[in-house]
Amino acid sequence: MMSEIKSLLRDKDRLTLRQIARHFEMAPEAIEPMLKLLVDKGRLRAERLCGEGCSGCACASKADLTLYELNNDR
């Protein structure tokens, strides 16, 4: 599954947790630990869209707050 996530991001560039989960037809909560592991290993980069969290912005949920992309430095 990890290699499939990396392949998806290689093709699509940057995706949110919700977009990745939707692609694999899984719940965001099921995909998130795998993304965290890939980030911790330096394979992916995560970019927060709303700084430290939502405070009055239009973000729908946590699954929409972070963009993931391949870490090309590795």
N, CA and C atoms as a LAMMPS dump frame, in Angstrom:
ITEM: TIMESTEP
0
ITEM: NUMBER OF ATOMS
222
ITEM: BOX BOUNDS ff ff ff
-5.0000000000000000e+02 5.0000000000000000e+02
-5.0000000000000000e+02 5.0000000000000000e+02
-5.0000000000000000e+02 5.0000000000000000e+02
ITEM: ATOMS id mol type element x y z
1 1 1 N 0.826 -1.193 0
2 1 2 C 0 0 0
3 1 3 C 0.872 1.261 0
4 2 1 N 1.989 1.216 0.7
5 2 2 C 2.879 2.383 0.761
6 2 3 C 3.39 2.745 -0.631
7 3 1 N 3.772 1.736 -1.4
8 3 2 C 4.276 2.024 -2.745
9 3 3 C 3.152 2.548 -3.645
10 4 1 N 1.935 2.094 -3.403
11 4 2 C 0.797 2.591 -4.186
12 4 3 C 0.51 4.064 -3.866
13 5 1 N 0.666 4.437 -2.61
14 5 2 C 0.496 5.848 -2.214
15 5 3 C 1.561 6.699 -2.893
16 6 1 N 2.802 6.233 -2.852
17 6 2 C 3.881 6.995 -3.495
18 6 3 C 3.664 7.097 -4.999
19 7 1 N 3.195 6.032 -5.614
20 7 2 C 2.923 6.049 -7.054
21 7 3 C 1.812 7.05 -7.385
22 8 1 N 0.775 7.067 -6.582
23 8 2 C -0.314 8.026 -6.782
24 8 3 C 0.204 9.457 -6.704
25 9 1 N 1.025 9.736 -5.699
26 9 2 C 1.559 11.092 -5.547
27 9 3 C 2.568 11.424 -6.64
28 10 1 N 3.246 10.438 -7.166
29 10 2 C 4.146 10.671 -8.297
30 10 3 C 3.33 11.136 -9.512
31 11 1 N 2.156 10.544 -9.686
32 11 2 C 1.295 10.893 -10.811
33 11 3 C 0.538 12.2 -10.613
34 12 1 N 0.088 12.456 -9.393
35 12 2 C -0.816 13.583 -9.133
36 12 3 C -0.141 14.791 -8.482
37 13 1 N 1.093 14.681 -8.072
38 13 2 C 1.844 15.765 -7.419
39 13 3 C 1.491 15.923 -5.945
40 14 1 N 0.416 16.662 -5.659
41 14 2 C 0.036 16.956 -4.276
42 14 3 C -1.446 16.654 -4.073
43 15 1 N -1.739 15.942 -2.973
44 15 2 C -3.124 15.595 -2.665
45 15 3 C -3.372 15.726 -1.169
46 16 1 N -4.621 15.989 -0.819
47 16 2 C -4.994 16.011 0.593
48 16 3 C -5.249 14.579 1.065
49 17 1 N -5.332 14.43 2.378
50 17 2 C -5.671 13.139 2.964
51 17 3 C -7 12.64 2.395
52 18 1 N -7.989 13.501 2.306
53 18 2 C -9.293 13.099 1.792
54 18 3 C -9.189 12.612 0.343
55 19 1 N -8.414 13.292 -0.488
56 19 2 C -8.265 12.882 -1.888
57 19 3 C -7.578 11.523 -2.004
58 20 1 N -6.575 11.305 -1.18
59 20 2 C -5.868 10.014 -1.194
60 20 3 C -6.805 8.907 -0.73
61 21 1 N -7.524 9.159 0.363
62 21 2 C -8.458 8.159 0.884
63 21 3 C -9.546 7.845 -0.144
64 22 1 N -10.044 8.861 -0.793
65 22 2 C -11.091 8.656 -1.809
66 22 3 C -10.556 7.797 -2.962
67 23 1 N -9.32 8.063 -3.367
68 23 2 C -8.732 7.285 -4.464
69 23 3 C -8.694 5.793 -4.119
70 24 1 N -8.323 5.479 -2.88
71 24 2 C -8.205 4.082 -2.461
72 24 3 C -9.508 3.529 -1.881
73 25 1 N -10.566 4.345 -1.911
74 25 2 C -11.871 3.944 -1.382
75 25 3 C -11.751 3.461 0.06
76 26 1 N -11.062 4.262 0.868
77 26 2 C -10.863 3.961 2.284
78 26 3 C -11.198 5.2 3.105
79 27 1 N -11.396 4.992 4.381
80 27 2 C -11.636 6.108 5.286
81 27 3 C -10.328 6.868 5.505
82 28 1 N -10.384 8.192 5.633
83 28 2 C -9.166 8.959 5.911
84 28 3 C -8.416 8.446 7.138
85 29 1 N -9.154 7.999 8.146
86 29 2 C -8.529 7.488 9.378
87 29 3 C -7.705 6.226 9.121
88 30 1 N -8.023 5.483 8.072
89 30 2 C -7.268 4.274 7.741
90 30 3 C -5.99 4.601 6.965
91 31 1 N -6.011 5.67 6.203
92 31 2 C -4.861 6.069 5.376
93 31 3 C -3.863 6.91 6.176
94 32 1 N -4.367 7.701 7.094
95 32 2 C -3.522 8.664 7.814
96 32 3 C -2.292 8.042 8.491
97 33 1 N -2.393 6.896 9.178
98 33 2 C -1.186 6.312 9.787
99 33 3 C -0.103 5.956 8.761
100 34 1 N -0.519 5.517 7.576
101 34 2 C 0.451 5.184 6.53
102 34 3 C 1.148 6.446 6.026
103 35 1 N 0.385 7.516 5.871
104 35 2 C 0.981 8.787 5.439
105 35 3 C 1.951 9.306 6.488
106 36 1 N 1.563 9.197 7.757
107 36 2 C 2.444 9.651 8.839
108 36 3 C 3.76 8.864 8.828
109 37 1 N 3.664 7.568 8.627
110 37 2 C 4.869 6.735 8.572
111 37 3 C 5.768 7.16 7.409
112 38 1 N 5.183 7.41 6.248
113 38 2 C 5.965 7.85 5.09
114 38 3 C 6.589 9.228 5.32
115 39 1 N 5.885 10.105 6.016
116 39 2 C 6.443 11.418 6.368
117 39 3 C 7.594 11.233 7.353
118 40 1 N 7.386 10.407 8.387
119 40 2 C 8.429 10.158 9.39
120 40 3 C 9.686 9.551 8.777
121 41 1 N 9.519 8.73 7.736
122 41 2 C 10.665 8.118 7.056
123 41 3 C 11.304 9.055 6.035
124 42 1 N 10.684 10.224 5.823
125 42 2 C 11.234 11.183 4.88
126 42 3 C 10.842 10.941 3.439
127 43 1 N 9.901 10.035 3.191
128 43 2 C 9.48 9.737 1.823
129 43 3 C 8.482 10.764 1.281
130 44 1 N 7.667 11.32 2.202
131 44 2 C 6.678 12.331 1.837
132 44 3 C 6.911 13.599 2.645
133 45 1 N 6.396 14.693 2.113
134 45 2 C 6.33 15.959 2.841
135 45 3 C 4.867 16.274 3.063
136 46 1 N 4.584 16.864 4.208
137 46 2 C 3.225 17.28 4.53
138 46 3 C 3.233 18.788 4.73
139 47 1 N 2.27 19.462 4.127
140 47 2 C 2.158 20.922 4.241
141 47 3 C 0.779 21.262 4.793
142 48 1 N 0.766 21.902 5.965
143 48 2 C -0.493 22.323 6.575
144 48 3 C -1.05 23.515 5.812
145 49 1 N -2.329 23.481 5.523
146 49 2 C -2.969 24.558 4.782
147 49 3 C -3.475 25.675 5.686
148 50 1 N -3.714 25.37 6.936
149 50 2 C -4.302 26.357 7.853
150 50 3 C -3.419 26.622 9.058
151 51 1 N -2.138 26.605 8.896
152 51 2 C -1.249 26.89 10.022
153 51 3 C -1.409 25.876 11.135
154 52 1 N -1.717 26.345 12.327
155 52 2 C -1.834 25.477 13.492
156 52 3 C -3.223 24.86 13.649
157 53 1 N -4.139 25.208 12.816
158 53 2 C -5.478 24.64 12.908
159 53 3 C -6.512 25.64 12.449
160 54 1 N -7.72 25.198 12.376
161 54 2 C -8.785 26.084 11.892
162 54 3 C -9.347 26.933 13.019
163 55 1 N -9.5 28.163 12.701
164 55 2 C -10.113 29.105 13.631
165 55 3 C -10.944 30.071 12.801
166 56 1 N -12.119 29.61 12.407
167 56 2 C -13 30.473 11.646
168 56 3 C -12.825 30.417 10.139
169 57 1 N -11.94 29.562 9.618
170 57 2 C -11.782 29.479 8.167
171 57 3 C -12.807 28.501 7.604
172 58 1 N -12.77 28.279 6.332
173 58 2 C -13.783 27.455 5.672
174 58 3 C -13.388 25.989 5.523
175 59 1 N -12.312 25.562 6.14
176 59 2 C -11.896 24.157 6.019
177 59 3 C -12.962 23.238 6.594
178 60 1 N -13.283 22.198 5.867
179 60 2 C -14.367 21.308 6.271
180 60 3 C -13.955 20.357 7.391
181 61 1 N -12.751 19.808 7.324
182 61 2 C -12.32 18.847 8.336
183 61 3 C -10.81 18.656 8.273
184 62 1 N -10.301 17.912 9.248
185 62 2 C -8.871 17.624 9.313
186 62 3 C -8.359 16.956 8.024
187 63 1 N -9.191 16.178 7.382
188 63 2 C -8.792 15.459 6.165
189 63 3 C -8.52 16.401 4.997
190 64 1 N -8.939 17.666 5.128
191 64 2 C -8.728 18.647 4.062
192 64 3 C -7.623 19.653 4.385
193 65 1 N -6.994 19.521 5.542
194 65 2 C -6.065 20.542 6.02
195 65 3 C -4.607 20.336 5.634
196 66 1 N -4.244 19.162 5.18
197 66 2 C -2.841 18.876 4.899
198 66 3 C -2.68 18.326 3.492
199 67 1 N -1.729 18.885 2.77
200 67 2 C -1.368 18.378 1.443
201 67 3 C -0.146 17.48 1.596
202 68 1 N -0.143 16.371 0.893
203 68 2 C 0.987 15.442 0.889
204 68 3 C 1.603 15.435 -0.504
205 69 1 N 2.939 15.339 -0.539
206 69 2 C 3.653 15.229 -1.801
207 69 3 C 4.918 14.413 -1.581
208 70 1 N 5.446 13.849 -2.651
209 70 2 C 6.693 13.097 -2.553
210 70 3 C 7.82 14.026 -2.143
211 71 1 N 8.717 13.514 -1.339
212 71 2 C 9.912 14.25 -0.958
213 71 3 C 10.996 13.893 -1.954
214 72 1 N 11.234 14.746 -2.917
215 72 2 C 12.206 14.476 -3.98
216 72 3 C 13.646 14.613 -3.511
217 73 1 N 13.833 15.06 -2.264
218 73 2 C 15.186 15.171 -1.72
219 73 3 C 15.76 13.811 -1.364
220 74 1 N 14.912 12.787 -1.316
221 74 2 C 15.355 11.462 -0.889
222 74 3 C 15.343 10.496 -2.03
